[in-house]
Amino acid sequence: MPESKTRHPHKHTDHHPKHSSAQPHPKKISKIVIATVLFCGVLGLGISYFIASDSIATLLLGTLIGATVGYIFGHEVDKSFSKK
């Protein structure tokens, strides 16, 4: 079809706007995750204190293991509450 020289082309709307940043927004750590990390870290510290009362390395290892378990448990609880 011939195109008219006086006709203006249609404006194409952008249906999918591009974001200015290519990186997604960082996820916020919920309060339940922080609470379970702290609770399980202290619990791990207490358990490791009763197992090996004087060893600092064992106390640190118990605290790290407890905090890791708390992080994993807190993430699972956060996911289950956010499913609603």
N, CA, C and O atoms as a Maestro MAE file, in Angstrom:
{
 s_m_m2io_version
 :::
 2.0.0
}

f_m_ct {
 s_m_title
 :::
 protein
 m_atom[336] {
  # First column is atom index #
  i_m_mmod_type
  r_m_x_coord
  r_m_y_coord
  r_m_z_coord
  i_m_residue_number
  s_m_chain_name
  s_m_pdb_residue_name
  s_m_pdb_atom_name
  i_m_atomic_number
  :::
  1 25 0.834 -1.176 0.000 1 A "MET " " N  " 7
  2 3 0.000 0.000 0.000 1 A "MET " " CA " 6
  3 2 0.879 1.239 0.000 1 A "MET " " C  " 6
  4 15 1.926 1.261 0.647 1 A "MET " " O  " 8
  5 25 0.474 2.233 -0.697 2 A "PRO " " N  " 7
  6 3 1.258 3.459 -0.694 2 A "PRO " " CA " 6
  7 2 1.075 4.220 0.611 2 A "PRO " " C  " 6
  8 15 -0.007 4.219 1.198 2 A "PRO " " O  " 8
  9 25 2.124 4.856 1.049 3 A "GLU " " N  " 7
  10 3 2.063 5.625 2.287 3 A "GLU " " CA " 6
  11 2 1.881 7.099 1.960 3 A "GLU " " C  " 6
  12 15 2.507 7.643 1.050 3 A "GLU " " O  " 8
  13 25 1.013 7.715 2.722 4 A "SER " " N  " 7
  14 3 0.769 9.133 2.533 4 A "SER " " CA " 6
  15 2 1.935 9.932 3.092 4 A "SER " " C  " 6
  16 15 2.467 9.606 4.153 4 A "SER " " O  " 8
  17 25 2.327 10.968 2.382 5 A "LYS " " N  " 7
  18 3 3.437 11.777 2.848 5 A "LYS " " CA " 6
  19 2 3.012 12.735 3.961 5 A "LYS " " C  " 6
  20 15 3.862 13.238 4.695 5 A "LYS " " O  " 8
  21 25 1.738 12.988 4.093 6 A "THR " " N  " 7
  22 3 1.259 13.907 5.127 6 A "THR " " CA " 6
  23 2 0.821 13.175 6.392 6 A "THR " " C  " 6
  24 15 0.563 13.803 7.419 6 A "THR " " O  " 8
  25 25 0.740 11.872 6.321 7 A "ARG " " N  " 7
  26 3 0.275 11.099 7.481 7 A "ARG " " CA " 6
  27 2 1.406 10.932 8.485 7 A "ARG " " C  " 6
  28 15 2.533 10.592 8.124 7 A "ARG " " O  " 8
  29 25 1.085 11.177 9.754 8 A "HIS " " N  " 7
  30 3 2.068 11.002 10.812 8 A "HIS " " CA " 6
  31 2 2.039 9.556 11.295 8 A "HIS " " C  " 6
  32 15 0.966 8.959 11.382 8 A "HIS " " O  " 8
  33 25 3.187 8.991 11.607 9 A "PRO " " N  " 7
  34 3 3.187 7.597 12.098 9 A "PRO " " CA " 6
  35 2 2.568 7.504 13.493 9 A "PRO " " C  " 6
  36 15 2.589 8.466 14.260 9 A "PRO " " O  " 8
  37 25 2.025 6.346 13.801 10 A "HIS " " N  " 7
  38 3 1.428 6.108 15.114 10 A "HIS " " CA " 6
  39 2 2.496 6.104 16.183 10 A "HIS " " C  " 6
  40 15 3.631 5.676 15.969 10 A "HIS " " O  " 8
  41 25 2.095 6.594 17.335 11 A "LYS " " N  " 7
  42 3 3.003 6.518 18.466 11 A "LYS " " CA " 6
  43 2 2.849 5.149 19.104 11 A "LYS " " C  " 6
  44 15 1.744 4.736 19.454 11 A "LYS " " O  " 8
  45 25 3.949 4.461 19.250 12 A "HIS " " N  " 7
  46 3 3.919 3.143 19.873 12 A "HIS " " CA " 6
  47 2 4.166 3.305 21.369 12 A "HIS " " C  " 6
  48 15 5.184 3.848 21.798 12 A "HIS " " O  " 8
  49 25 3.211 2.821 22.141 13 A "THR " " N  " 7
  50 3 3.398 2.878 23.586 13 A "THR " " CA " 6
  51 2 4.266 1.715 24.023 13 A "THR " " C  " 6
  52 15 4.236 0.629 23.445 13 A "THR " " O  " 8
  53 25 5.018 1.972 25.033 14 A "ASP " " N  " 7
  54 3 5.906 0.934 25.559 14 A "ASP " " CA " 6
  55 2 5.127 0.119 26.590 14 A "ASP " " C  " 6
  56 15 4.909 0.572 27.713 14 A "ASP " " O  " 8
  57 25 4.709 -1.092 26.199 15 A "HIS " " N  " 7
  58 3 3.913 -1.929 27.087 15 A "HIS " " CA " 6
  59 2 4.736 -2.521 28.217 15 A "HIS " " C  " 6
  60 15 4.198 -2.833 29.279 15 A "HIS " " O  " 8
  61 25 6.006 -2.674 28.005 16 A "HIS " " N  " 7
  62 3 6.894 -3.236 29.015 16 A "HIS " " CA " 6
  63 2 8.014 -2.232 29.279 16 A "HIS " " C  " 6
  64 15 9.057 -2.267 28.627 16 A "HIS " " O  " 8
  65 25 7.793 -1.354 30.223 17 A "PRO " " N  " 7
  66 3 8.837 -0.346 30.474 17 A "PRO " " CA " 6
  67 2 10.110 -0.990 30.993 17 A "PRO " " C  " 6
  68 15 10.068 -1.940 31.773 17 A "PRO " " O  " 8
  69 25 11.213 -0.472 30.559 18 A "LYS " " N  " 7
  70 3 12.502 -0.999 30.997 18 A "LYS " " CA " 6
  71 2 12.914 -0.298 32.281 18 A "LYS " " C  " 6
  72 15 12.725 0.909 32.432 18 A "LYS " " O  " 8
  73 25 13.471 -1.056 33.187 19 A "HIS " " N  " 7
  74 3 13.911 -0.504 34.454 19 A "HIS " " CA " 6
  75 2 15.268 0.167 34.274 19 A "HIS " " C  " 6
  76 15 16.079 -0.233 33.438 19 A "HIS " " O  " 8
  77 25 15.484 1.177 35.067 20 A "SER " " N  " 7
  78 3 16.727 1.919 34.942 20 A "SER " " CA " 6
  79 2 17.929 1.108 35.427 20 A "SER " " C  " 6
  80 15 19.046 1.291 34.943 20 A "SER " " O  " 8
  81 25 17.689 0.200 36.399 21 A "SER " " N  " 7
  82 3 18.793 -0.618 36.892 21 A "SER " " CA " 6
  83 2 18.576 -2.066 36.469 21 A "SER " " C  " 6
  84 15 17.454 -2.572 36.493 21 A "SER " " O  " 8
  85 25 19.630 -2.703 36.093 22 A "ALA " " N  " 7
  86 3 19.531 -4.084 35.637 22 A "ALA " " CA " 6
  87 2 19.460 -5.060 36.807 22 A "ALA " " C  " 6
  88 15 19.057 -6.209 36.626 22 A "ALA " " O  " 8
  89 25 19.845 -4.619 38.002 23 A "GLN " " N  " 7
  90 3 19.850 -5.507 39.160 23 A "GLN " " CA " 6
  91 2 18.492 -5.478 39.843 23 A "GLN " " C  " 6
  92 15 17.880 -4.417 39.966 23 A "GLN " " O  " 8
  93 25 18.016 -6.643 40.291 24 A "PRO " " N  " 7
  94 3 16.767 -6.646 41.043 24 A "PRO " " CA " 6
  95 2 16.972 -6.046 42.431 24 A "PRO " " C  " 6
  96 15 18.096 -5.957 42.925 24 A "PRO " " O  " 8
  97 25 15.882 -5.642 43.039 25 A "HIS " " N  " 7
  98 3 15.974 -5.055 44.377 25 A "HIS " " CA " 6
  99 2 16.449 -6.117 45.367 25 A "HIS " " C  " 6
  100 15 16.008 -7.265 45.300 25 A "HIS " " O  " 8
  101 25 17.327 -5.751 46.266 26 A "PRO " " N  " 7
  102 3 17.784 -6.738 47.249 26 A "PRO " " CA " 6
  103 2 16.639 -7.123 48.179 26 A "PRO " " C  " 6
  104 15 15.830 -6.281 48.569 26 A "PRO " " O  " 8
  105 25 16.582 -8.400 48.525 27 A "LYS " " N  " 7
  106 3 15.525 -8.876 49.404 27 A "LYS " " CA " 6
  107 2 15.801 -8.415 50.820 27 A "LYS " " C  " 6
  108 15 16.938 -8.421 51.291 27 A "LYS " " O  " 8
  109 25 14.751 -8.024 51.471 28 A "LYS " " N  " 7
  110 3 14.861 -7.597 52.842 28 A "LYS " " CA " 6
  111 2 14.775 -8.815 53.742 28 A "LYS " " C  " 6
  112 15 13.922 -9.678 53.534 28 A "LYS " " O  " 8
  113 25 15.638 -8.898 54.728 29 A "ILE " " N  " 7
  114 3 15.584 -10.004 55.673 29 A "ILE " " CA " 6
  115 2 14.478 -9.694 56.672 29 A "ILE " " C  " 6
  116 15 14.477 -8.638 57.305 29 A "ILE " " O  " 8
  117 25 13.540 -10.622 56.804 30 A "SER " " N  " 7
  118 3 12.405 -10.359 57.681 30 A "SER " " CA " 6
  119 2 12.808 -10.458 59.150 30 A "SER " " C  " 6
  120 15 13.861 -10.997 59.491 30 A "SER " " O  " 8
  121 25 11.955 -9.932 59.994 31 A "LYS " " N  " 7
  122 3 12.246 -9.913 61.421 31 A "LYS " " CA " 6
  123 2 12.213 -11.305 62.025 31 A "LYS " " C  " 6
  124 15 12.923 -11.575 62.994 31 A "LYS " " O  " 8
  125 25 11.398 -12.198 61.465 32 A "ILE " " N  " 7
  126 3 11.337 -13.556 61.997 32 A "ILE " " CA " 6
  127 2 12.652 -14.289 61.757 32 A "ILE " " C  " 6
  128 15 13.071 -15.102 62.581 32 A "ILE " " O  " 8
  129 25 13.299 -14.006 60.637 33 A "VAL " " N  " 7
  130 3 14.592 -14.647 60.347 33 A "VAL " " CA " 6
  131 2 15.641 -14.146 61.336 33 A "VAL " " C  " 6
  132 15 16.428 -14.934 61.860 33 A "VAL " " O  " 8
  133 25 15.652 -12.859 61.587 34 A "ILE " " N  " 7
  134 3 16.613 -12.295 62.537 34 A "ILE " " CA " 6
  135 2 16.379 -12.865 63.939 34 A "ILE " " C  " 6
  136 15 17.328 -13.195 64.651 34 A "ILE " " O  " 8
  137 25 15.102 -12.976 64.326 35 A "ALA " " N  " 7
  138 3 14.778 -13.495 65.657 35 A "ALA " " CA " 6
  139 2 15.201 -14.955 65.802 35 A "ALA " " C  " 6
  140 15 15.733 -15.341 66.842 35 A "ALA " " O  " 8
  141 25 14.969 -15.776 64.765 36 A "THR " " N  " 7
  142 3 15.353 -17.193 64.870 36 A "THR " " CA " 6
  143 2 16.867 -17.364 64.832 36 A "THR " " C  " 6
  144 15 17.404 -18.264 65.478 36 A "THR " " O  " 8
  145 25 17.559 -16.513 64.085 37 A "VAL " " N  " 7
  146 3 19.029 -16.587 64.067 37 A "VAL " " CA " 6
  147 2 19.579 -16.278 65.457 37 A "VAL " " C  " 6
  148 15 20.458 -16.981 65.955 37 A "VAL " " O  " 8
  149 25 19.060 -15.228 66.073 38 A "LEU " " N  " 7
  150 3 19.538 -14.866 67.408 38 A "LEU " " CA " 6
  151 2 19.182 -15.941 68.440 38 A "LEU " " C  " 6
  152 15 20.022 -16.324 69.254 38 A "LEU " " O  " 8
  153 25 17.948 -16.422 68.404 39 A "PHE " " N  " 7
  154 3 17.514 -17.426 69.372 39 A "PHE " " CA " 6
  155 2 18.312 -18.725 69.228 39 A "PHE " " C  " 6
  156 15 18.799 -19.268 70.220 39 A "PHE " " O  " 8
  157 25 18.445 -19.216 68.010 40 A "CYS " " N  " 7
  158 3 19.172 -20.476 67.805 40 A "CYS " " CA " 6
  159 2 20.670 -20.301 68.023 40 A "CYS " " C  " 6
  160 15 21.344 -21.250 68.425 40 A "CYS " " O  " 8
  161 25 21.203 -19.115 67.768 41 A "GLY " " N  " 7
  162 3 22.615 -18.856 68.056 41 A "GLY " " CA " 6
  163 2 22.907 -18.912 69.542 41 A "GLY " " C  " 6
  164 15 23.903 -19.498 69.968 41 A "GLY " " O  " 8
  165 25 22.031 -18.299 70.330 42 A "VAL " " N  " 7
  166 3 22.196 -18.349 71.790 42 A "VAL " " CA " 6
  167 2 21.971 -19.771 72.301 42 A "VAL " " C  " 6
  168 15 22.669 -20.231 73.205 42 A "VAL " " O  " 8
  169 25 20.994 -20.462 71.717 43 A "LEU " " N  " 7
  170 3 20.752 -21.862 72.097 43 A "LEU " " CA " 6
  171 2 21.964 -22.733 71.770 43 A "LEU " " C  " 6
  172 15 22.351 -23.586 72.570 43 A "LEU " " O  " 8
  173 25 22.561 -22.521 70.599 44 A "GLY " " N  " 7
  174 3 23.765 -23.259 70.232 44 A "GLY " " CA " 6
  175 2 24.934 -22.932 71.139 44 A "GLY " " C  " 6
  176 15 25.737 -23.808 71.463 44 A "GLY " " O  " 8
  177 25 25.036 -21.675 71.550 45 A "LEU " " N  " 7
  178 3 26.076 -21.279 72.496 45 A "LEU " " CA " 6
  179 2 25.888 -21.992 73.831 45 A "LEU " " C  " 6
  180 15 26.853 -22.474 74.424 45 A "LEU " " O  " 8
  181 25 24.652 -22.056 74.299 46 A "GLY " " N  " 7
  182 3 24.374 -22.741 75.562 46 A "GLY " " CA " 6
  183 2 24.655 -24.223 75.496 46 A "GLY " " C  " 6
  184 15 25.230 -24.790 76.425 46 A "GLY " " O  " 8
  185 25 24.256 -24.856 74.412 47 A "ILE " " N  " 7
  186 3 24.503 -26.298 74.265 47 A "ILE " " CA " 6
  187 2 25.999 -26.569 74.185 47 A "ILE " " C  " 6
  188 15 26.490 -27.510 74.809 47 A "ILE " " O  " 8
  189 25 26.731 -25.755 73.423 48 A "SER " " N  " 7
  190 3 28.174 -25.984 73.303 48 A "SER " " CA " 6
  191 2 28.889 -25.670 74.621 48 A "SER " " C  " 6
  192 15 29.945 -26.243 74.891 48 A "SER " " O  " 8
  193 25 28.340 -24.777 75.443 49 A "TYR " " N  " 7
  194 3 28.937 -24.496 76.739 49 A "TYR " " CA " 6
  195 2 28.809 -25.702 77.672 49 A "TYR " " C  " 6
  196 15 29.738 -26.018 78.415 49 A "TYR " " O  " 8
  197 25 27.662 -26.370 77.631 50 A "PHE " " N  " 7
  198 3 27.480 -27.539 78.487 50 A "PHE " " CA " 6
  199 2 28.272 -28.742 77.988 50 A "PHE " " C  " 6
  200 15 28.638 -29.607 78.784 50 A "PHE " " O  " 8
  201 25 28.544 -28.812 76.688 51 A "ILE " " N  " 7
  202 3 29.324 -29.932 76.147 51 A "ILE " " CA " 6
  203 2 30.808 -29.734 76.446 51 A "ILE " " C  " 6
  204 15 31.462 -30.624 76.991 51 A "ILE " " O  " 8
  205 25 31.333 -28.565 76.088 52 A "ALA " " N  " 7
  206 3 32.758 -28.282 76.316 52 A "ALA " " CA " 6
  207 2 32.852 -26.901 76.934 52 A "ALA " " C  " 6
  208 15 32.876 -25.899 76.220 52 A "ALA " " O  " 8
  209 25 32.904 -26.841 78.244 53 A "SER " " N  " 7
  210 3 32.725 -25.581 78.952 53 A "SER " " CA " 6
  211 2 33.842 -24.549 78.728 53 A "SER " " C  " 6
  212 15 33.566 -23.349 78.747 53 A "SER " " O  " 8
  213 25 35.063 -24.972 78.521 54 A "ASP " " N  " 7
  214 3 36.150 -24.002 78.455 54 A "ASP " " CA " 6
  215 2 36.670 -23.694 77.055 54 A "ASP " " C  " 6
  216 15 37.351 -22.686 76.864 54 A "ASP " " O  " 8
  217 25 36.371 -24.520 76.094 55 A "SER " " N  " 7
  218 3 36.951 -24.350 74.768 55 A "SER " " CA " 6
  219 2 36.234 -23.240 73.995 55 A "SER " " C  " 6
  220 15 35.042 -23.343 73.706 55 A "SER " " O  " 8
  221 25 36.978 -22.177 73.663 56 A "ILE " " N  " 7
  222 3 36.408 -21.043 72.919 56 A "ILE " " CA " 6
  223 2 36.037 -21.466 71.502 56 A "ILE " " C  " 6
  224 15 35.021 -21.027 70.962 56 A "ILE " " O  " 8
  225 25 36.869 -22.326 70.898 57 A "ALA " " N  " 7
  226 3 36.584 -22.780 69.534 57 A "ALA " " CA " 6
  227 2 35.268 -23.551 69.485 57 A "ALA " " C  " 6
  228 15 34.497 -23.400 68.537 57 A "ALA " " O  " 8
  229 25 35.009 -24.365 70.485 58 A "THR " " N  " 7
  230 3 33.764 -25.126 70.523 58 A "THR " " CA " 6
  231 2 32.572 -24.198 70.745 58 A "THR " " C  " 6
  232 15 31.502 -24.414 70.176 58 A "THR " " O  " 8
  233 25 32.753 -23.170 71.565 59 A "LEU " " N  " 7
  234 3 31.677 -22.205 71.778 59 A "LEU " " CA " 6
  235 2 31.337 -21.455 70.488 59 A "LEU " " C  " 6
  236 15 30.164 -21.256 70.172 59 A "LEU " " O  " 8
  237 25 32.367 -21.042 69.748 60 A "LEU " " N  " 7
  238 3 32.139 -20.353 68.480 60 A "LEU " " CA " 6
  239 2 31.502 -21.266 67.437 60 A "LEU " " C  " 6
  240 15 30.619 -20.854 66.686 60 A "LEU " " O  " 8
  241 25 31.967 -22.514 67.408 61 A "LEU " " N  " 7
  242 3 31.399 -23.471 66.456 61 A "LEU " " CA " 6
  243 2 29.931 -23.746 66.778 61 A "LEU " " C  " 6
  244 15 29.100 -23.801 65.871 61 A "LEU " " O  " 8
  245 25 29.611 -23.917 68.041 62 A "GLY " " N  " 7
  246 3 28.222 -24.140 68.437 62 A "GLY " " CA " 6
  247 2 27.332 -22.954 68.112 62 A "GLY " " C  " 6
  248 15 26.186 -23.122 67.694 62 A "GLY " " O  " 8
  249 25 27.863 -21.751 68.306 63 A "THR " " N  " 7
  250 3 27.099 -20.546 67.987 63 A "THR " " CA " 6
  251 2 26.864 -20.428 66.487 63 A "THR " " C  " 6
  252 15 25.764 -20.084 66.054 63 A "THR " " O  " 8
  253 25 27.894 -20.713 65.692 64 A "LEU " " N  " 7
  254 3 27.744 -20.644 64.232 64 A "LEU " " CA " 6
  255 2 26.773 -21.694 63.709 64 A "LEU " " C  " 6
  256 15 25.963 -21.409 62.827 64 A "LEU " " O  " 8
  257 25 26.852 -22.889 64.241 65 A "ILE " " N  " 7
  258 3 25.920 -23.939 63.812 65 A "ILE " " CA " 6
  259 2 24.491 -23.570 64.208 65 A "ILE " " C  " 6
  260 15 23.560 -23.745 63.422 65 A "ILE " " O  " 8
  261 25 24.322 -23.060 65.425 66 A "GLY " " N  " 7
  262 3 22.992 -22.644 65.864 66 A "GLY " " CA " 6
  263 2 22.434 -21.508 65.020 66 A "GLY " " C  " 6
  264 15 21.252 -21.516 64.676 66 A "GLY " " O  " 8
  265 25 23.268 -20.534 64.684 67 A "ALA " " N  " 7
  266 3 22.815 -19.415 63.857 67 A "ALA " " CA " 6
  267 2 22.454 -19.870 62.445 67 A "ALA " " C  " 6
  268 15 21.502 -19.366 61.850 67 A "ALA " " O  " 8
  269 25 23.213 -20.817 61.916 68 A "THR " " N  " 7
  270 3 22.912 -21.347 60.583 68 A "THR " " CA " 6
  271 2 21.582 -22.084 60.578 68 A "THR " " C  " 6
  272 15 20.759 -21.898 59.681 68 A "THR " " O  " 8
  273 25 21.381 -22.916 61.582 69 A "VAL " " N  " 7
  274 3 20.107 -23.634 61.696 69 A "VAL " " CA " 6
  275 2 18.960 -22.636 61.868 69 A "VAL " " C  " 6
  276 15 17.891 -22.816 61.285 69 A "VAL " " O  " 8
  277 25 19.173 -21.599 62.655 70 A "GLY " " N  " 7
  278 3 18.154 -20.569 62.842 70 A "GLY " " CA " 6
  279 2 17.834 -19.818 61.565 70 A "GLY " " C  " 6
  280 15 16.677 -19.476 61.321 70 A "GLY " " O  " 8
  281 25 18.838 -19.558 60.752 71 A "TYR " " N  " 7
  282 3 18.615 -18.871 59.486 71 A "TYR " " CA " 6
  283 2 17.770 -19.724 58.552 71 A "TYR " " C  " 6
  284 15 16.817 -19.237 57.943 71 A "TYR " " O  " 8
  285 25 18.121 -20.986 58.445 72 A "ILE " " N  " 7
  286 3 17.372 -21.896 57.563 72 A "ILE " " CA " 6
  287 2 15.934 -22.047 58.067 72 A "ILE " " C  " 6
  288 15 14.986 -21.972 57.286 72 A "ILE " " O  " 8
  289 25 15.781 -22.261 59.377 73 A "PHE " " N  " 7
  290 3 14.455 -22.423 59.959 73 A "PHE " " CA " 6
  291 2 13.632 -21.145 59.805 73 A "PHE " " C  " 6
  292 15 12.443 -21.214 59.493 73 A "PHE " " O  " 8
  293 25 14.238 -19.995 60.015 74 A "GLY " " N  " 7
  294 3 13.539 -18.722 59.877 74 A "GLY " " CA " 6
  295 2 13.092 -18.451 58.455 74 A "GLY " " C  " 6
  296 15 12.009 -17.909 58.233 74 A "GLY " " O  " 8
  297 25 13.929 -18.830 57.477 75 A "HIS " " N  " 7
  298 3 13.550 -18.671 56.077 75 A "HIS " " CA " 6
  299 2 12.340 -19.526 55.735 75 A "HIS " " C  " 6
  300 15 11.435 -19.074 55.035 75 A "HIS " " O  " 8
  301 25 12.321 -20.761 56.227 76 A "GLU " " N  " 7
  302 3 11.198 -21.655 55.957 76 A "GLU " " CA " 6
  303 2 9.917 -21.132 56.605 76 A "GLU " " C  " 6
  304 15 8.846 -21.193 56.000 76 A "GLU " " O  " 8
  305 25 10.020 -20.629 57.812 77 A "VAL " " N  " 7
  306 3 8.846 -20.070 58.488 77 A "VAL " " CA " 6
  307 2 8.367 -18.832 57.746 77 A "VAL " " C  " 6
  308 15 7.160 -18.641 57.597 77 A "VAL " " O  " 8
  309 25 9.269 -17.995 57.280 78 A "ASP " " N  " 7
  310 3 8.904 -16.790 56.546 78 A "ASP " " CA " 6
  311 2 8.207 -17.154 55.247 78 A "ASP " " C  " 6
  312 15 7.221 -16.515 54.880 78 A "ASP " " O  " 8
  313 25 8.700 -18.169 54.540 79 A "LYS " " N  " 7
  314 3 8.062 -18.597 53.299 79 A "LYS " " CA " 6
  315 2 6.655 -19.129 53.538 79 A "LYS " " C  " 6
  316 15 5.736 -18.846 52.770 79 A "LYS " " O  " 8
  317 25 6.493 -19.909 54.620 80 A "SER " " N  " 7
  318 3 5.179 -20.485 54.878 80 A "SER " " CA " 6
  319 2 4.168 -19.417 55.297 80 A "SER " " C  " 6
  320 15 2.986 -19.539 54.973 80 A "SER " " O  " 8
  321 25 4.602 -18.376 56.008 81 A "PHE " " N  " 7
  322 3 3.683 -17.312 56.392 81 A "PHE " " CA " 6
  323 2 3.356 -16.383 55.227 81 A "PHE " " C  " 6
  324 15 2.285 -15.777 55.211 81 A "PHE " " O  " 8
  325 25 4.248 -16.258 54.261 82 A "SER " " N  " 7
  326 3 4.008 -15.346 53.152 82 A "SER " " CA " 6
  327 2 3.191 -15.982 52.035 82 A "SER " " C  " 6
  328 15 2.803 -15.275 51.105 82 A "SER " " O  " 8
  329 25 2.912 -17.278 52.082 83 A "LYS " " N  " 7
  330 3 2.146 -17.947 51.036 83 A "LYS " " CA " 6
  331 2 0.675 -17.554 51.043 83 A "LYS " " C  " 6
  332 15 0.060 -17.515 49.978 83 A "LYS " " O  " 8
  333 25 0.105 -17.270 52.159 84 A "LYS " " N  " 7
  334 3 -1.304 -16.917 52.354 84 A "LYS " " CA " 6
  335 2 -2.118 -17.048 51.123 84 A "LYS " " C  " 6
  336 15 -3.320 -16.782 51.147 84 A "LYS " " O  " 8
  :::
 }
 m_bond[335] {
  # First column is bond index #
  i_m_from
  i_m_to
  i_m_order
  :::
  1 1 2 1
  2 2 3 1
  3 3 4 2
  4 3 5 1
  5 5 6 1
  6 6 7 1
  7 7 8 2
  8 7 9 1
  9 9 10 1
  10 10 11 1
  11 11 12 2
  12 11 13 1
  13 13 14 1
  14 14 15 1
  15 15 16 2
  16 15 17 1
  17 17 18 1
  18 18 19 1
  19 19 20 2
  20 19 21 1
  21 21 22 1
  22 22 23 1
  23 23 24 2
  24 23 25 1
  25 25 26 1
  26 26 27 1
  27 27 28 2
  28 27 29 1
  29 29 30 1
  30 30 31 1
  31 31 32 2
  32 31 33 1
  33 33 34 1
  34 34 35 1
  35 35 36 2
  36 35 37 1
  37 37 38 1
  38 38 39 1
  39 39 40 2
  40 39 41 1
  41 41 42 1
  42 42 43 1
  43 43 44 2
  44 43 45 1
  45 45 46 1
  46 46 47 1
  47 47 48 2
  48 47 49 1
  49 49 50 1
  50 50 51 1
  51 51 52 2
  52 51 53 1
  53 53 54 1
  54 54 55 1
  55 55 56 2
  56 55 57 1
  57 57 58 1
  58 58 59 1
  59 59 60 2
  60 59 61 1
  61 61 62 1
  62 62 63 1
  63 63 64 2
  64 63 65 1
  65 65 66 1
  66 66 67 1
  67 67 68 2
  68 67 69 1
  69 69 70 1
  70 70 71 1
  71 71 72 2
  72 71 73 1
  73 73 74 1
  74 74 75 1
  75 75 76 2
  76 75 77 1
  77 77 78 1
  78 78 79 1
  79 79 80 2
  80 79 81 1
  81 81 82 1
  82 82 83 1
  83 83 84 2
  84 83 85 1
  85 85 86 1
  86 86 87 1
  87 87 88 2
  88 87 89 1
  89 89 90 1
  90 90 91 1
  91 91 92 2
  92 91 93 1
  93 93 94 1
  94 94 95 1
  95 95 96 2
  96 95 97 1
  97 97 98 1
  98 98 99 1
  99 99 100 2
  100 99 101 1
  101 101 102 1
  102 102 103 1
  103 103 104 2
  104 103 105 1
  105 105 106 1
  106 106 107 1
  107 107 108 2
  108 107 109 1
  109 109 110 1
  110 110 111 1
  111 111 112 2
  112 111 113 1
  113 113 114 1
  114 114 115 1
  115 115 116 2
  116 115 117 1
  117 117 118 1
  118 118 119 1
  119 119 120 2
  120 119 121 1
  121 121 122 1
  122 122 123 1
  123 123 124 2
  124 123 125 1
  125 125 126 1
  126 126 127 1
  127 127 128 2
  128 127 129 1
  129 129 130 1
  130 130 131 1
  131 131 132 2
  132 131 133 1
  133 133 134 1
  134 134 135 1
  135 135 136 2
  136 135 137 1
  137 137 138 1
  138 138 139 1
  139 139 140 2
  140 139 141 1
  141 141 142 1
  142 142 143 1
  143 143 144 2
  144 143 145 1
  145 145 146 1
  146 146 147 1
  147 147 148 2
  148 147 149 1
  149 149 150 1
  150 150 151 1
  151 151 152 2
  152 151 153 1
  153 153 154 1
  154 154 155 1
  155 155 156 2
  156 155 157 1
  157 157 158 1
  158 158 159 1
  159 159 160 2
  160 159 161 1
  161 161 162 1
  162 162 163 1
  163 163 164 2
  164 163 165 1
  165 165 166 1
  166 166 167 1
  167 167 168 2
  168 167 169 1
  169 169 170 1
  170 170 171 1
  171 171 172 2
  172 171 173 1
  173 173 174 1
  174 174 175 1
  175 175 176 2
  176 175 177 1
  177 177 178 1
  178 178 179 1
  179 179 180 2
  180 179 181 1
  181 181 182 1
  182 182 183 1
  183 183 184 2
  184 183 185 1
  185 185 186 1
  186 186 187 1
  187 187 188 2
  188 187 189 1
  189 189 190 1
  190 190 191 1
  191 191 192 2
  192 191 193 1
  193 193 194 1
  194 194 195 1
  195 195 196 2
  196 195 197 1
  197 197 198 1
  198 198 199 1
  199 199 200 2
  200 199 201 1
  201 201 202 1
  202 202 203 1
  203 203 204 2
  204 203 205 1
  205 205 206 1
  206 206 207 1
  207 207 208 2
  208 207 209 1
  209 209 210 1
  210 210 211 1
  211 211 212 2
  212 211 213 1
  213 213 214 1
  214 214 215 1
  215 215 216 2
  216 215 217 1
  217 217 218 1
  218 218 219 1
  219 219 220 2
  220 219 221 1
  221 221 222 1
  222 222 223 1
  223 223 224 2
  224 223 225 1
  225 225 226 1
  226 226 227 1
  227 227 228 2
  228 227 229 1
  229 229 230 1
  230 230 231 1
  231 231 232 2
  232 231 233 1
  233 233 234 1
  234 234 235 1
  235 235 236 2
  236 235 237 1
  237 237 238 1
  238 238 239 1
  239 239 240 2
  240 239 241 1
  241 241 242 1
  242 242 243 1
  243 243 244 2
  244 243 245 1
  245 245 246 1
  246 246 247 1
  247 247 248 2
  248 247 249 1
  249 249 250 1
  250 250 251 1
  251 251 252 2
  252 251 253 1
  253 253 254 1
  254 254 255 1
  255 255 256 2
  256 255 257 1
  257 257 258 1
  258 258 259 1
  259 259 260 2
  260 259 261 1
  261 261 262 1
  262 262 263 1
  263 263 264 2
  264 263 265 1
  265 265 266 1
  266 266 267 1
  267 267 268 2
  268 267 269 1
  269 269 270 1
  270 270 271 1
  271 271 272 2
  272 271 273 1
  273 273 274 1
  274 274 275 1
  275 275 276 2
  276 275 277 1
  277 277 278 1
  278 278 279 1
  279 279 280 2
  280 279 281 1
  281 281 282 1
  282 282 283 1
  283 283 284 2
  284 283 285 1
  285 285 286 1
  286 286 287 1
  287 287 288 2
  288 287 289 1
  289 289 290 1
  290 290 291 1
  291 291 292 2
  292 291 293 1
  293 293 294 1
  294 294 295 1
  295 295 296 2
  296 295 297 1
  297 297 298 1
  298 298 299 1
  299 299 300 2
  300 299 301 1
  301 301 302 1
  302 302 303 1
  303 303 304 2
  304 303 305 1
  305 305 306 1
  306 306 307 1
  307 307 308 2
  308 307 309 1
  309 309 310 1
  310 310 311 1
  311 311 312 2
  312 311 313 1
  313 313 314 1
  314 314 315 1
  315 315 316 2
  316 315 317 1
  317 317 318 1
  318 318 319 1
  319 319 320 2
  320 319 321 1
  321 321 322 1
  322 322 323 1
  323 323 324 2
  324 323 325 1
  325 325 326 1
  326 326 327 1
  327 327 328 2
  328 327 329 1
  329 329 330 1
  330 330 331 1
  331 331 332 2
  332 331 333 1
  333 333 334 1
  334 334 335 1
  335 335 336 2
  :::
 }
}
